[in-house]
């Protein structure tokens, strides 16, 4: 008898703990507190670092680096070259930027093939996807590198469906130039550009892509020369082009700057740090990866950044902040939760 009371109490305790955990998970799903762990609709942690977002037929698709496994330090480097196995590229979809459904691995990495660009022993970073209206293909570009970042190439993959699977086509040094941190930008006239840190991260390049977006065209410009910028995120506002970048301090945060141009190929003029308030000097302890224009709201943008945890890269977090214009100047301000901010009620 005593045993069964004990058993009932244990069961009640167990069920209440489960209920509390479930409620907490439900609440967290909708919360998206900047810098905390974010969950997908199945209650799993979102694993999409250095992310980019594609808006296609009413759905947002988010692509990011899968970081999974033990962080290790590459020996004999002059900088803190912390690495985690390259886990490929994940995809999540959302209609409202609030609930993110896991769509699976858009581009898997391969194992045991160290010569392969997308082997787990390589660097696969900052995936960005655009849709080619003429070929009806979804084209993904990403940074492909060796563990010591000496390979410095841009990789390309293609799919018939937004969420993938993507077929890896290979990597290039655009026009023979080094290419590390990168982004993609598709203009309203359907011209697309690859933007990457080049010349050993000293100078950024903007390179026009071929009409099918699968290879770099001969046209490219050198911008922000000698400025040592990386983590580019480009967007267009009122006919002008904007480029947010970070400094080059590895996984550690530093102040962002932004640049403005009348054409993606430049000339670009660099301004100061768009971040305001406490934490601005470290971009709120984060690094840019993408600026998302909010559909149907021409003055609303979301600044998407990574809060890297260099000692445990798998546990790196995300930061989404309001980006807005004040007298033609770009501003980014801290909010705890982008969904709760009045400006950003989606
Ligand atoms: C960062 C870069 C990241 C990653 C890291 C490696 O500066 O933006 O994408 O490459 O360096 O240390």
Boltz pocket constraint, residues with backbone or C-beta under 6 A from the ligand:
constraints:
  - pocket:
      binder: B
      contacts: [[A, 50], [A, 80], [A, 81], [A, 82], [A, 125], [A, 126], [A, 181], [A, 230], [A, 231], [A, 247], [A, 248], [A, 249], [A, 250], [A, 251], [A, 287]]
      max_distance: 6.0
